[in-house]
């Protein structure tokens, strides 16, 4: 999953939560740059189908061994154009 985070975008997803990709959960997400969370770690807290993005991880500074917040794969360049925004 590739997500480009700007400081403003991180604060918005942190307070509102980032939706979990239902297609990924069912093994059906094949989007290169899905805008939804692909949760792989069982320790990540999912509430009402959403996760909170770890601000420390976005900065590359999370030191918690079993962090309950979502650690997205970040990319500083937008090599992929717009992610598929098909509603779930």
PDB file of N, CA, C and O in Angstrom:
ATOM      1  N   UNK A   1       0.841  -1.173   0.000  1.00  0.00           N
ATOM      2  CA  UNK A   1       0.000   0.000   0.000  1.00  0.00           C
ATOM      3  C   UNK A   1       0.883   1.232   0.000  1.00  0.00           C
ATOM      4  O   UNK A   1       1.775   1.358   0.840  1.00  0.00           O
ATOM      5  N   UNK A   2       0.649   2.124  -0.916  1.00  0.00           N
ATOM      6  CA  UNK A   2       1.408   3.360  -0.976  1.00  0.00           C
ATOM      7  C   UNK A   2       0.504   4.517  -0.614  1.00  0.00           C
ATOM      8  O   UNK A   2      -0.547   4.721  -1.223  1.00  0.00           O
ATOM      9  N   UNK A   3       0.926   5.273   0.388  1.00  0.00           N
ATOM     10  CA  UNK A   3       0.171   6.453   0.792  1.00  0.00           C
ATOM     11  C   UNK A   3       1.160   7.590   0.942  1.00  0.00           C
ATOM     12  O   UNK A   3       2.166   7.453   1.638  1.00  0.00           O
ATOM     13  N   UNK A   4       0.885   8.702   0.300  1.00  0.00           N
ATOM     14  CA  UNK A   4       1.707   9.880   0.491  1.00  0.00           C
ATOM     15  C   UNK A   4       1.053  10.715   1.573  1.00  0.00           C
ATOM     16  O   UNK A   4      -0.094  11.137   1.427  1.00  0.00           O
ATOM     17  N   UNK A   5       1.771  10.955   2.654  1.00  0.00           N
ATOM     18  CA  UNK A   5       1.209  11.706   3.757  1.00  0.00           C
ATOM     19  C   UNK A   5       1.799  13.103   3.815  1.00  0.00           C
ATOM     20  O   UNK A   5       3.016  13.282   3.810  1.00  0.00           O
ATOM     21  N   UNK A   6       0.944  14.056   3.869  1.00  0.00           N
ATOM     22  CA  UNK A   6       1.312  15.429   4.157  1.00  0.00           C
ATOM     23  C   UNK A   6       0.929  15.653   5.608  1.00  0.00           C
ATOM     24  O   UNK A   6       0.043  14.962   6.112  1.00  0.00           O
ATOM     25  N   UNK A   7       1.562  16.595   6.302  1.00  0.00           N
ATOM     26  CA  UNK A   7       1.258  16.827   7.713  1.00  0.00           C
ATOM     27  C   UNK A   7      -0.232  17.031   7.941  1.00  0.00           C
ATOM     28  O   UNK A   7      -0.788  16.510   8.908  1.00  0.00           O
ATOM     29  N   UNK A   8      -0.876  17.776   7.071  1.00  0.00           N
ATOM     30  CA  UNK A   8      -2.304  18.047   7.212  1.00  0.00           C
ATOM     31  C   UNK A   8      -3.112  16.762   7.078  1.00  0.00           C
ATOM     32  O   UNK A   8      -4.053  16.532   7.837  1.00  0.00           O
ATOM     33  N   UNK A   9      -2.744  15.928   6.113  1.00  0.00           N
ATOM     34  CA  UNK A   9      -3.473  14.690   5.863  1.00  0.00           C
ATOM     35  C   UNK A   9      -3.345  13.729   7.039  1.00  0.00           C
ATOM     36  O   UNK A   9      -4.307  13.040   7.379  1.00  0.00           O
ATOM     37  N   UNK A  10      -2.183  13.672   7.658  1.00  0.00           N
ATOM     38  CA  UNK A  10      -1.970  12.793   8.802  1.00  0.00           C
ATOM     39  C   UNK A  10      -2.860  13.195   9.953  1.00  0.00           C
ATOM     40  O   UNK A  10      -3.471  12.336  10.590  1.00  0.00           O
ATOM     41  N   UNK A  11      -2.948  14.499  10.237  1.00  0.00           N
ATOM     42  CA  UNK A  11      -3.785  14.926  11.351  1.00  0.00           C
ATOM     43  C   UNK A  11      -5.253  14.622  11.081  1.00  0.00           C
ATOM     44  O   UNK A  11      -5.994  14.289  12.006  1.00  0.00           O
ATOM     45  N   UNK A  12      -5.680  14.731   9.837  1.00  0.00           N
ATOM     46  CA  UNK A  12      -7.069  14.417   9.517  1.00  0.00           C
ATOM     47  C   UNK A  12      -7.356  12.933   9.681  1.00  0.00           C
ATOM     48  O   UNK A  12      -8.382  12.567  10.255  1.00  0.00           O
ATOM     49  N   UNK A  13      -6.467  12.064   9.186  1.00  0.00           N
ATOM     50  CA  UNK A  13      -6.721  10.636   9.303  1.00  0.00           C
ATOM     51  C   UNK A  13      -6.576  10.179  10.743  1.00  0.00           C
ATOM     52  O   UNK A  13      -7.230   9.218  11.147  1.00  0.00           O
ATOM     53  N   UNK A  14      -5.736  10.842  11.530  1.00  0.00           N
ATOM     54  CA  UNK A  14      -5.562  10.441  12.918  1.00  0.00           C
ATOM     55  C   UNK A  14      -6.807  10.712  13.728  1.00  0.00           C
ATOM     56  O   UNK A  14      -7.203   9.887  14.551  1.00  0.00           O
ATOM     57  N   UNK A  15      -7.433  11.855  13.509  1.00  0.00           N
ATOM     58  CA  UNK A  15      -8.602  12.193  14.312  1.00  0.00           C
ATOM     59  C   UNK A  15      -9.855  11.464  13.834  1.00  0.00           C
ATOM     60  O   UNK A  15     -10.705  11.109  14.650  1.00  0.00           O
ATOM     61  N   UNK A  16      -9.983  11.237  12.539  1.00  0.00           N
ATOM     62  CA  UNK A  16     -11.176  10.593  11.996  1.00  0.00           C
ATOM     63  C   UNK A  16     -11.018   9.092  11.826  1.00  0.00           C
ATOM     64  O   UNK A  16     -12.016   8.374  11.783  1.00  0.00           O
ATOM     65  N   UNK A  17      -9.823   8.614  11.730  1.00  0.00           N
ATOM     66  CA  UNK A  17      -9.560   7.205  11.474  1.00  0.00           C
ATOM     67  C   UNK A  17      -9.476   6.940   9.990  1.00  0.00           C
ATOM     68  O   UNK A  17     -10.147   7.593   9.191  1.00  0.00           O
ATOM     69  N   UNK A  18      -8.651   5.982   9.628  1.00  0.00           N
ATOM     70  CA  UNK A  18      -8.490   5.579   8.236  1.00  0.00           C
ATOM     71  C   UNK A  18      -9.274   4.289   8.040  1.00  0.00           C
ATOM     72  O   UNK A  18      -9.036   3.319   8.761  1.00  0.00           O
ATOM     73  N   UNK A  19     -10.196   4.246   7.092  1.00  0.00           N
ATOM     74  CA  UNK A  19     -11.002   3.037   6.897  1.00  0.00           C
ATOM     75  C   UNK A  19     -10.147   1.835   6.490  1.00  0.00           C
ATOM     76  O   UNK A  19      -9.191   1.970   5.725  1.00  0.00           O
ATOM     77  N   UNK A  20     -10.499   0.670   7.006  1.00  0.00           N
ATOM     78  CA  UNK A  20      -9.834  -0.576   6.639  1.00  0.00           C
ATOM     79  C   UNK A  20     -10.407  -1.025   5.301  1.00  0.00           C
ATOM     80  O   UNK A  20     -11.611  -0.922   5.063  1.00  0.00           O
ATOM     81  N   UNK A  21      -9.537  -1.522   4.435  1.00  0.00           N
ATOM     82  CA  UNK A  21      -9.962  -1.996   3.111  1.00  0.00           C
ATOM     83  C   UNK A  21     -10.702  -3.323   3.256  1.00  0.00           C
ATOM     84  O   UNK A  21     -10.105  -4.338   3.615  1.00  0.00           O
ATOM     85  N   UNK A  22     -11.981  -3.310   2.981  1.00  0.00           N
ATOM     86  CA  UNK A  22     -12.792  -4.528   3.082  1.00  0.00           C
ATOM     87  C   UNK A  22     -12.379  -5.558   2.038  1.00  0.00           C
ATOM     88  O   UNK A  22     -12.451  -6.763   2.283  1.00  0.00           O
ATOM     89  N   UNK A  23     -11.944  -5.078   0.867  1.00  0.00           N
ATOM     90  CA  UNK A  23     -11.483  -5.997  -0.169  1.00  0.00           C
ATOM     91  C   UNK A  23     -10.222  -6.726   0.282  1.00  0.00           C
ATOM     92  O   UNK A  23     -10.073  -7.922   0.033  1.00  0.00           O
ATOM     93  N   UNK A  24      -9.304  -6.003   0.953  1.00  0.00           N
ATOM     94  CA  UNK A  24      -8.073  -6.626   1.445  1.00  0.00           C
ATOM     95  C   UNK A  24      -8.390  -7.688   2.501  1.00  0.00           C
ATOM     96  O   UNK A  24      -7.817  -8.777   2.492  1.00  0.00           O
ATOM     97  N   UNK A  25      -9.303  -7.357   3.401  1.00  0.00           N
ATOM     98  CA  UNK A  25      -9.691  -8.297   4.454  1.00  0.00           C
ATOM     99  C   UNK A  25     -10.222  -9.595   3.847  1.00  0.00           C
ATOM    100  O   UNK A  25      -9.968 -10.678   4.372  1.00  0.00           O
ATOM    101  N   UNK A  26     -10.955  -9.484   2.747  1.00  0.00           N
ATOM    102  CA  UNK A  26     -11.508 -10.680   2.108  1.00  0.00           C
ATOM    103  C   UNK A  26     -10.560 -11.274   1.064  1.00  0.00           C
ATOM    104  O   UNK A  26     -10.921 -12.216   0.359  1.00  0.00           O
ATOM    105  N   UNK A  27      -9.331 -10.716   0.967  1.00  0.00           N
ATOM    106  CA  UNK A  27      -8.336 -11.236   0.026  1.00  0.00           C
ATOM    107  C   UNK A  27      -8.564 -10.829  -1.407  1.00  0.00           C
ATOM    108  O   UNK A  27      -8.045 -11.474  -2.319  1.00  0.00           O
ATOM    109  N   UNK A  28      -9.339  -9.755  -1.639  1.00  0.00           N
ATOM    110  CA  UNK A  28      -9.719  -9.372  -3.001  1.00  0.00           C
ATOM    111  C   UNK A  28      -9.153  -8.045  -3.482  1.00  0.00           C
ATOM    112  O   UNK A  28      -9.457  -7.645  -4.606  1.00  0.00           O
ATOM    113  N   UNK A  29      -8.340  -7.336  -2.689  1.00  0.00           N
ATOM    114  CA  UNK A  29      -7.824  -6.030  -3.121  1.00  0.00           C
ATOM    115  C   UNK A  29      -6.582  -6.218  -3.986  1.00  0.00           C
ATOM    116  O   UNK A  29      -5.587  -6.799  -3.553  1.00  0.00           O
ATOM    117  N   UNK A  30      -6.660  -5.721  -5.202  1.00  0.00           N
ATOM    118  CA  UNK A  30      -5.543  -5.823  -6.132  1.00  0.00           C
ATOM    119  C   UNK A  30      -5.100  -4.445  -6.618  1.00  0.00           C
ATOM    120  O   UNK A  30      -4.370  -4.336  -7.603  1.00  0.00           O
ATOM    121  N   UNK A  31      -5.542  -3.396  -5.926  1.00  0.00           N
ATOM    122  CA  UNK A  31      -5.169  -2.039  -6.319  1.00  0.00           C
ATOM    123  C   UNK A  31      -3.716  -1.772  -5.955  1.00  0.00           C
ATOM    124  O   UNK A  31      -3.282  -2.118  -4.856  1.00  0.00           O
ATOM    125  N   UNK A  32      -2.956  -1.161  -6.862  1.00  0.00           N
ATOM    126  CA  UNK A  32      -1.558  -0.823  -6.601  1.00  0.00           C
ATOM    127  C   UNK A  32      -1.422   0.201  -5.495  1.00  0.00           C
ATOM    128  O   UNK A  32      -0.536   0.080  -4.650  1.00  0.00           O
ATOM    129  N   UNK A  33      -2.265   1.187  -5.483  1.00  0.00           N
ATOM    130  CA  UNK A  33      -2.181   2.264  -4.502  1.00  0.00           C
ATOM    131  C   UNK A  33      -3.545   2.442  -3.836  1.00  0.00           C
ATOM    132  O   UNK A  33      -4.233   3.437  -4.065  1.00  0.00           O
ATOM    133  N   UNK A  34      -3.918   1.485  -3.026  1.00  0.00           N
ATOM    134  CA  UNK A  34      -5.216   1.535  -2.361  1.00  0.00           C
ATOM    135  C   UNK A  34      -5.200   2.625  -1.291  1.00  0.00           C
ATOM    136  O   UNK A  34      -4.228   2.758  -0.548  1.00  0.00           O
ATOM    137  N   UNK A  35      -6.257   3.384  -1.219  1.00  0.00           N
ATOM    138  CA  UNK A  35      -6.304   4.483  -0.240  1.00  0.00           C
ATOM    139  C   UNK A  35      -6.798   4.025   1.131  1.00  0.00           C
ATOM    140  O   UNK A  35      -6.835   4.814   2.075  1.00  0.00           O
ATOM    141  N   UNK A  36      -7.169   2.772   1.238  1.00  0.00           N
ATOM    142  CA  UNK A  36      -7.651   2.223   2.497  1.00  0.00           C
ATOM    143  C   UNK A  36      -6.547   1.430   3.198  1.00  0.00           C
ATOM    144  O   UNK A  36      -5.571   1.027   2.564  1.00  0.00           O
ATOM    145  N   UNK A  37      -6.702   1.208   4.500  1.00  0.00           N
ATOM    146  CA  UNK A  37      -5.686   0.528   5.302  1.00  0.00           C
ATOM    147  C   UNK A  37      -5.687  -0.971   5.057  1.00  0.00           C
ATOM    148  O   UNK A  37      -6.733  -1.618   5.097  1.00  0.00           O
ATOM    149  N   UNK A  38      -4.507  -1.512   4.804  1.00  0.00           N
ATOM    150  CA  UNK A  38      -4.300  -2.950   4.684  1.00  0.00           C
ATOM    151  C   UNK A  38      -3.640  -3.397   5.983  1.00  0.00           C
ATOM    152  O   UNK A  38      -2.415  -3.380   6.099  1.00  0.00           O
ATOM    153  N   UNK A  39      -4.443  -3.793   6.946  1.00  0.00           N
ATOM    154  CA  UNK A  39      -3.956  -4.145   8.282  1.00  0.00           C
ATOM    155  C   UNK A  39      -3.432  -5.573   8.272  1.00  0.00           C
ATOM    156  O   UNK A  39      -4.175  -6.519   8.009  1.00  0.00           O
ATOM    157  N   UNK A  40      -2.131  -5.717   8.565  1.00  0.00           N
ATOM    158  CA  UNK A  40      -1.488  -7.031   8.594  1.00  0.00           C
ATOM    159  C   UNK A  40      -1.159  -7.449  10.023  1.00  0.00           C
ATOM    160  O   UNK A  40      -1.114  -8.644  10.316  1.00  0.00           O
ATOM    161  N   UNK A  41      -0.930  -6.491  10.914  1.00  0.00           N
ATOM    162  CA  UNK A  41      -0.544  -6.788  12.295  1.00  0.00           C
ATOM    163  C   UNK A  41      -1.770  -6.947  13.181  1.00  0.00           C
ATOM    164  O   UNK A  41      -2.662  -6.100  13.171  1.00  0.00           O
ATOM    165  N   UNK A  42      -1.814  -8.025  13.943  1.00  0.00           N
ATOM    166  CA  UNK A  42      -2.960  -8.298  14.812  1.00  0.00           C
ATOM    167  C   UNK A  42      -3.033  -7.345  15.997  1.00  0.00           C
ATOM    168  O   UNK A  42      -4.088  -7.214  16.619  1.00  0.00           O
ATOM    169  N   UNK A  43      -1.935  -6.682  16.317  1.00  0.00           N
ATOM    170  CA  UNK A  43      -1.928  -5.761  17.454  1.00  0.00           C
ATOM    171  C   UNK A  43      -2.534  -4.396  17.113  1.00  0.00           C
ATOM    172  O   UNK A  43      -2.763  -3.589  18.014  1.00  0.00           O
ATOM    173  N   UNK A  44      -2.798  -4.125  15.833  1.00  0.00           N
ATOM    174  CA  UNK A  44      -3.363  -2.834  15.427  1.00  0.00           C
ATOM    175  C   UNK A  44      -4.832  -2.793  15.824  1.00  0.00           C
ATOM    176  O   UNK A  44      -5.604  -3.702  15.518  1.00  0.00           O
ATOM    177  N   UNK A  45      -5.193  -1.737  16.500  1.00  0.00           N
ATOM    178  CA  UNK A  45      -6.558  -1.559  17.007  1.00  0.00           C
ATOM    179  C   UNK A  45      -7.481  -1.072  15.893  1.00  0.00           C
ATOM    180  O   UNK A  45      -7.246  -0.023  15.292  1.00  0.00           O
ATOM    181  N   UNK A  46      -8.530  -1.844  15.626  1.00  0.00           N
ATOM    182  CA  UNK A  46      -9.532  -1.482  14.624  1.00  0.00           C
ATOM    183  C   UNK A  46     -10.833  -1.213  15.366  1.00  0.00           C
ATOM    184  O   UNK A  46     -11.351  -2.083  16.065  1.00  0.00           O
ATOM    185  N   UNK A  47     -11.359   0.007  15.207  1.00  0.00           N
ATOM    186  CA  UNK A  47     -12.603   0.392  15.864  1.00  0.00           C
ATOM    187  C   UNK A  47     -13.573   0.870  14.786  1.00  0.00           C
ATOM    188  O   UNK A  47     -13.277   1.800  14.036  1.00  0.00           O
ATOM    189  N   UNK A  48     -14.721   0.227  14.722  1.00  0.00           N
ATOM    190  CA  UNK A  48     -15.757   0.566  13.732  1.00  0.00           C
ATOM    191  C   UNK A  48     -15.199   0.576  12.311  1.00  0.00           C
ATOM    192  O   UNK A  48     -15.552   1.442  11.511  1.00  0.00           O
ATOM    193  N   UNK A  49     -14.331  -0.380  11.997  1.00  0.00           N
ATOM    194  CA  UNK A  49     -13.793  -0.499  10.650  1.00  0.00           C
ATOM    195  C   UNK A  49     -12.747   0.535  10.304  1.00  0.00           C
ATOM    196  O   UNK A  49     -12.431   0.719   9.128  1.00  0.00           O
ATOM    197  N   UNK A  50     -12.194   1.223  11.308  1.00  0.00           N
ATOM    198  CA  UNK A  50     -11.179   2.258  11.065  1.00  0.00           C
ATOM    199  C   UNK A  50      -9.983   2.055  11.983  1.00  0.00           C
ATOM    200  O   UNK A  50     -10.105   1.493  13.072  1.00  0.00           O
ATOM    201  N   UNK A  51      -8.817   2.526  11.521  1.00  0.00           N
ATOM    202  CA  UNK A  51      -7.600   2.482  12.314  1.00  0.00           C
ATOM    203  C   UNK A  51      -7.073   3.905  12.491  1.00  0.00           C
ATOM    204  O   UNK A  51      -7.379   4.796  11.699  1.00  0.00           O
ATOM    205  N   UNK A  52      -6.286   4.104  13.531  1.00  0.00           N
ATOM    206  CA  UNK A  52      -5.623   5.385  13.749  1.00  0.00           C
ATOM    207  C   UNK A  52      -4.199   5.248  13.237  1.00  0.00           C
ATOM    208  O   UNK A  52      -3.495   4.305  13.599  1.00  0.00           O
ATOM    209  N   UNK A  53      -3.770   6.182  12.398  1.00  0.00           N
ATOM    210  CA  UNK A  53      -2.422   6.165  11.847  1.00  0.00           C
ATOM    211  C   UNK A  53      -1.430   6.606  12.922  1.00  0.00           C
ATOM    212  O   UNK A  53      -1.660   7.599  13.612  1.00  0.00           O
ATOM    213  N   UNK A  54      -0.329   5.872  13.062  1.00  0.00           N
ATOM    214  CA  UNK A  54       0.714   6.205  14.027  1.00  0.00           C
ATOM    215  C   UNK A  54       1.519   7.388  13.488  1.00  0.00           C
ATOM    216  O   UNK A  54       2.217   7.269  12.482  1.00  0.00           O
ATOM    217  N   UNK A  55       1.413   8.516  14.163  1.00  0.00           N
ATOM    218  CA  UNK A  55       2.139   9.713  13.726  1.00  0.00           C
ATOM    219  C   UNK A  55       3.646   9.512  13.808  1.00  0.00           C
ATOM    220  O   UNK A  55       4.394  10.026  12.977  1.00  0.00           O
ATOM    221  N   UNK A  56       4.088   8.759  14.817  1.00  0.00           N
ATOM    222  CA  UNK A  56       5.521   8.501  14.950  1.00  0.00           C
ATOM    223  C   UNK A  56       6.028   7.651  13.784  1.00  0.00           C
ATOM    224  O   UNK A  56       7.121   7.896  13.273  1.00  0.00           O
ATOM    225  N   UNK A  57       5.254   6.668  13.363  1.00  0.00           N
ATOM    226  CA  UNK A  57       5.654   5.817  12.236  1.00  0.00           C
ATOM    227  C   UNK A  57       5.742   6.623  10.946  1.00  0.00           C
ATOM    228  O   UNK A  57       6.638   6.403  10.131  1.00  0.00           O
ATOM    229  N   UNK A  58       4.816   7.554  10.763  1.00  0.00           N
ATOM    230  CA  UNK A  58       4.836   8.394   9.562  1.00  0.00           C
ATOM    231  C   UNK A  58       6.131   9.204   9.512  1.00  0.00           C
ATOM    232  O   UNK A  58       6.677   9.458   8.439  1.00  0.00           O
ATOM    233  N   UNK A  59       6.613   9.605  10.692  1.00  0.00           N
ATOM    234  CA  UNK A  59       7.870  10.359  10.783  1.00  0.00           C
ATOM    235  C   UNK A  59       9.082   9.436  10.796  1.00  0.00           C
ATOM    236  O   UNK A  59      10.220   9.905  10.782  1.00  0.00           O
ATOM    237  N   UNK A  60       8.841   8.112  10.823  1.00  0.00           N
ATOM    238  CA  UNK A  60       9.929   7.149  10.877  1.00  0.00           C
ATOM    239  C   UNK A  60      10.541   7.012  12.255  1.00  0.00           C
ATOM    240  O   UNK A  60      11.699   6.615  12.385  1.00  0.00           O
ATOM    241  N   UNK A  61       9.757   7.344  13.311  1.00  0.00           N
ATOM    242  CA  UNK A  61      10.307   7.371  14.656  1.00  0.00           C
ATOM    243  C   UNK A  61       9.537   6.548  15.678  1.00  0.00           C
ATOM    244  O   UNK A  61       9.702   6.775  16.877  1.00  0.00           O
ATOM    245  N   UNK A  62       8.709   5.608  15.262  1.00  0.00           N
ATOM    246  CA  UNK A  62       7.961   4.802  16.227  1.00  0.00           C
ATOM    247  C   UNK A  62       8.888   3.749  16.819  1.00  0.00           C
ATOM    248  O   UNK A  62       9.526   2.989  16.089  1.00  0.00           O
ATOM    249  N   UNK A  63       8.958   3.709  18.146  1.00  0.00           N
ATOM    250  CA  UNK A  63       9.817   2.737  18.829  1.00  0.00           C
ATOM    251  C   UNK A  63       9.006   1.717  19.618  1.00  0.00           C
ATOM    252  O   UNK A  63       9.581   0.875  20.308  1.00  0.00           O
ATOM    253  N   UNK A  64       7.677   1.780  19.526  1.00  0.00           N
ATOM    254  CA  UNK A  64       6.839   0.825  20.264  1.00  0.00           C
ATOM    255  C   UNK A  64       6.905  -0.536  19.571  1.00  0.00           C
ATOM    256  O   UNK A  64       6.616  -0.629  18.378  1.00  0.00           O
ATOM    257  N   UNK A  65       7.288  -1.614  20.311  1.00  0.00           N
ATOM    258  CA  UNK A  65       7.429  -2.926  19.676  1.00  0.00           C
ATOM    259  C   UNK A  65       6.105  -3.505  19.164  1.00  0.00           C
ATOM    260  O   UNK A  65       6.097  -4.164  18.124  1.00  0.00           O
ATOM    261  N   UNK A  66       5.012  -3.283  19.848  1.00  0.00           N
ATOM    262  CA  UNK A  66       3.695  -3.782  19.422  1.00  0.00           C
ATOM    263  C   UNK A  66       2.714  -2.623  19.374  1.00  0.00           C
ATOM    264  O   UNK A  66       1.717  -2.605  20.096  1.00  0.00           O
ATOM    265  N   UNK A  67       3.008  -1.668  18.523  1.00  0.00           N
ATOM    266  CA  UNK A  67       2.210  -0.444  18.443  1.00  0.00           C
ATOM    267  C   UNK A  67       0.774  -0.770  18.035  1.00  0.00           C
ATOM    268  O   UNK A  67       0.544  -1.536  17.100  1.00  0.00           O
ATOM    269  N   UNK A  68      -0.185  -0.180  18.745  1.00  0.00           N
ATOM    270  CA  UNK A  68      -1.600  -0.428  18.433  1.00  0.00           C
ATOM    271  C   UNK A  68      -2.106   0.449  17.296  1.00  0.00           C
ATOM    272  O   UNK A  68      -3.242   0.299  16.847  1.00  0.00           O
ATOM    273  N   UNK A  69      -1.263   1.359  16.833  1.00  0.00           N
ATOM    274  CA  UNK A  69      -1.647   2.245  15.740  1.00  0.00           C
ATOM    275  C   UNK A  69      -1.139   1.696  14.406  1.00  0.00           C
ATOM    276  O   UNK A  69      -0.163   0.948  14.362  1.00  0.00           O
ATOM    277  N   UNK A  70      -1.808   2.075  13.334  1.00  0.00           N
ATOM    278  CA  UNK A  70      -1.500   1.588  11.995  1.00  0.00           C
ATOM    279  C   UNK A  70      -0.237   2.245  11.446  1.00  0.00           C
ATOM    280  O   UNK A  70      -0.092   3.467  11.483  1.00  0.00           O
ATOM    281  N   UNK A  71       0.671   1.419  10.937  1.00  0.00           N
ATOM    282  CA  UNK A  71       1.905   1.900  10.309  1.00  0.00           C
ATOM    283  C   UNK A  71       1.777   1.742   8.801  1.00  0.00           C
ATOM    284  O   UNK A  71       2.012   0.655   8.273  1.00  0.00           O
ATOM    285  N   UNK A  72       1.405   2.817   8.095  1.00  0.00           N
ATOM    286  CA  UNK A  72       1.245   2.704   6.641  1.00  0.00           C
ATOM    287  C   UNK A  72       2.597   2.661   5.949  1.00  0.00           C
ATOM    288  O   UNK A  72       3.600   3.132   6.486  1.00  0.00           O
ATOM    289  N   UNK A  73       2.613   2.093   4.751  1.00  0.00           N
ATOM    290  CA  UNK A  73       3.786   2.191   3.905  1.00  0.00           C
ATOM    291  C   UNK A  73       3.728   3.584   3.312  1.00  0.00           C
ATOM    292  O   UNK A  73       2.754   3.949   2.653  1.00  0.00           O
ATOM    293  N   UNK A  74       4.763   4.351   3.544  1.00  0.00           N
ATOM    294  CA  UNK A  74       4.748   5.727   3.051  1.00  0.00           C
ATOM    295  C   UNK A  74       5.628   5.862   1.837  1.00  0.00           C
ATOM    296  O   UNK A  74       6.567   5.089   1.647  1.00  0.00           O
ATOM    297  N   UNK A  75       5.323   6.849   1.012  1.00  0.00           N
ATOM    298  CA  UNK A  75       6.096   7.151  -0.175  1.00  0.00           C
ATOM    299  C   UNK A  75       6.153   8.651  -0.328  1.00  0.00           C
ATOM    300  O   UNK A  75       5.118   9.318  -0.303  1.00  0.00           O
ATOM    301  N   UNK A  76       7.355   9.198  -0.487  1.00  0.00           N
ATOM    302  CA  UNK A  76       7.476  10.643  -0.613  1.00  0.00           C
ATOM    303  C   UNK A  76       7.210  11.106  -2.039  1.00  0.00           C
ATOM    304  O   UNK A  76       6.971  12.291  -2.272  1.00  0.00           O
ATOM    305  N   UNK A  77       7.249  10.177  -2.997  1.00  0.00           N
ATOM    306  CA  UNK A  77       6.935  10.554  -4.367  1.00  0.00           C
ATOM    307  C   UNK A  77       5.607   9.943  -4.774  1.00  0.00           C
ATOM    308  O   UNK A  77       5.235   8.869  -4.301  1.00  0.00           O
ATOM    309  N   UNK A  78       4.915  10.613  -5.628  1.00  0.00           N
ATOM    310  CA  UNK A  78       3.623  10.115  -6.106  1.00  0.00           C
ATOM    311  C   UNK A  78       3.816   9.411  -7.426  1.00  0.00           C
ATOM    312  O   UNK A  78       3.331   9.879  -8.456  1.00  0.00           O
ATOM    313  N   UNK A  79       4.526   8.279  -7.413  1.00  0.00           N
ATOM    314  CA  UNK A  79       4.773   7.563  -8.656  1.00  0.00           C
ATOM    315  C   UNK A  79       3.480   7.008  -9.229  1.00  0.00           C
ATOM    316  O   UNK A  79       3.300   6.976 -10.447  1.00  0.00           O
ATOM    317  N   UNK A  80       2.595   6.577  -8.371  1.00  0.00           N
ATOM    318  CA  UNK A  80       1.286   6.129  -8.843  1.00  0.00           C
ATOM    319  C   UNK A  80       0.413   7.357  -8.995  1.00  0.00           C
ATOM    320  O   UNK A  80       0.445   8.264  -8.163  1.00  0.00           O
ATOM    321  N   UNK A  81      -0.353   7.379 -10.047  1.00  0.00           N
ATOM    322  CA  UNK A  81      -1.240   8.535 -10.209  1.00  0.00           C
ATOM    323  C   UNK A  81      -2.278   8.515  -9.110  1.00  0.00           C
ATOM    324  O   UNK A  81      -1.929   8.244  -7.960  1.00  0.00           O
ATOM    325  N   UNK A  82      -3.486   8.778  -9.395  1.00  0.00           N
ATOM    326  CA  UNK A  82      -4.519   8.789  -8.358  1.00  0.00           C
ATOM    327  C   UNK A  82      -4.878   7.360  -7.985  1.00  0.00           C
ATOM    328  O   UNK A  82      -5.039   6.511  -8.862  1.00  0.00           O
ATOM    329  N   UNK A  83      -5.006   7.085  -6.681  1.00  0.00           N
ATOM    330  CA  UNK A  83      -5.409   5.735  -6.287  1.00  0.00           C
ATOM    331  C   UNK A  83      -6.855   5.456  -6.682  1.00  0.00           C
ATOM    332  O   UNK A  83      -7.673   6.367  -6.809  1.00  0.00           O
ATOM    333  N   UNK A  84      -7.143   4.186  -6.870  1.00  0.00           N
ATOM    334  CA  UNK A  84      -8.501   3.781  -7.190  1.00  0.00           C
ATOM    335  C   UNK A  84      -9.406   4.165  -6.025  1.00  0.00           C
ATOM    336  O   UNK A  84      -9.146   3.767  -4.890  1.00  0.00           O
ATOM    337  N   UNK A  85     -10.440   4.915  -6.278  1.00  0.00           N
ATOM    338  CA  UNK A  85     -11.307   5.383  -5.219  1.00  0.00           C
ATOM    339  C   UNK A  85     -12.698   4.766  -5.324  1.00  0.00           C
ATOM    340  O   UNK A  85     -13.704   5.409  -5.026  1.00  0.00           O
ATOM    341  N   UNK A  86     -12.731   3.514  -5.752  1.00  0.00           N
ATOM    342  CA  UNK A  86     -14.001   2.812  -5.862  1.00  0.00           C
ATOM    343  C   UNK A  86     -14.593   2.637  -4.476  1.00  0.00           C
ATOM    344  O   UNK A  86     -13.923   2.084  -3.603  1.00  0.00           O
ATOM    345  N   UNK A  87     -15.817   3.084  -4.236  1.00  0.00           N
ATOM    346  CA  UNK A  87     -16.418   2.943  -2.908  1.00  0.00           C
ATOM    347  C   UNK A  87     -16.650   1.478  -2.552  1.00  0.00           C
ATOM    348  O   UNK A  87     -16.885   0.643  -3.425  1.00  0.00           O
ATOM    349  N   UNK A  88     -16.581   1.178  -1.248  1.00  0.00           N
ATOM    350  CA  UNK A  88     -16.826  -0.175  -0.737  1.00  0.00           C
ATOM    351  C   UNK A  88     -18.120  -0.237  -0.041  1.00  0.00           C
ATOM    352  O   UNK A  88     -18.502  -1.294   0.459  1.00  0.00           O
TER     353      UNK A  88
END
